[in-house]
Amino acid sequence: MPAHFRLFRRLWRHHPMALGVFLAAFVLVLFFALRMTVFALHWSDPAQRAVQPQPWMTPGYVAHSWHLPKEEVFTLLALDPPPDRRMTLEEIARTKGVPLHQLLDDLNVALQARAPR
């Protein structure tokens, strides 16, 4: 049996709580490292920059894609105060009683005019 298995078994026998906490922390670190890598790869893709708004997007996603503060996107959508929860553009249009295509067109025009170059 390799030495590292013997060490693991000895630690498990003598310090189960410490080893359990260490393993839980290790799993959390791996999870967040993987999550960060996936986000970094996604947002570094040039195809994800200045994407035309779609019904499934949230204002936060639009803000991130266009490199704008989220509050500015809320202003462009005339949402004052901002919603309490994350809402898609489709839900926002339904809540405001505006046709979805109109909201998307107006937002796209406003983004084109205000986006940093």
N, C-alpha and C positions, 0 to 999 in steps of 0.2 A: 504494500500500500504506500503511495507517495507521501512524502513528508507533510505537504500542505493539507491532506485529508486528515492525517493524525492530529495536526495542530487544530484544525477546525473541530474535530470530534472532542479534543481536550477542552477547547474553549466552550463548546456547547455543554459539556458536562459540568464545568466549574463556574462558568459565567453566562448562563443562558439569557438572562435579562440584558446584559451589556451587549451580547452578540445579536440579540433580537433588535435592539435599538439601532445598532450599527447597520444591520442589514436593511432595516426600514429606511434609515437615512440614505443608504446607498441606492435603494430603489427610487426614492424621491429625487435624488440628484440625477440619476439616469433618465427619469421621466422628464424633468425640466430641461436637461441638456438636449434630449431628443426633440422636445417641443420647440426650444429655441432654434435648433438647427432647421427644423421644418419651416418655421416662420421666416427665418433668414433666407432660406432658399426660395420661398414663395415670393417675398417682397423684393428680392434682388433681381427677379425676372423682369426684364423690360416690358413684357406684355402686361404686367400688373400695374403699370404706371399710367395715370390719366385715363383710366378705363371709363367708357361711357356708362352712366348709371343704368342699372338693371333693377327690375322689381324686387329681386331677392336681397339686394344689398341693404345694409344699414347705413345711416349717416356716418357712423364711425369708419366703416369700410371705405366709403366714398372719400372721406377726409384723408384717410391714410393713403389711398391711391393717388389723390391729387396733391398730397403734401400741404394740406391746409389744416388749420386748427378745427377741431370738431365743432366748436362754437360757431365758427364761420359758416359751416355747412348748415347748422341749425338756423342761422340767420337767413341763408339763401332759401331754405325751405319755409321760412316765416313761422318757425316753431318757437314761440316764446310763451311760457318757459319750455325748455326741452322736455321730452317725455320722461316719465319715471322709469321706464324700462326700455330695453333695446327693441326697436321696431324696424321692420323692413320698410322700404320706400312704398311698397304696395299697401302696407297697413297704414302708413301715414296718409297716403292719398285717400284711402277709405275713411279714415278718421276725419280728415278735413272736408270730405265730400267733393273732392276734385277728381276728374278723370285721371287715371294712372298715366296715360300717354302725355297728358298736358303737364303733369308734375315732372315727369322724366324729361320732357323737352325743355321746360323752363329751367330746371336744374342744370341740364347740360349746357344751355346757353349761358347761364350765370357762371358756371364753372369755367367755361372757355374764356369768359371775360375777366375773371378774377384770378385764375391760376397763375402761380409764379412761372416764369419762363426759364 
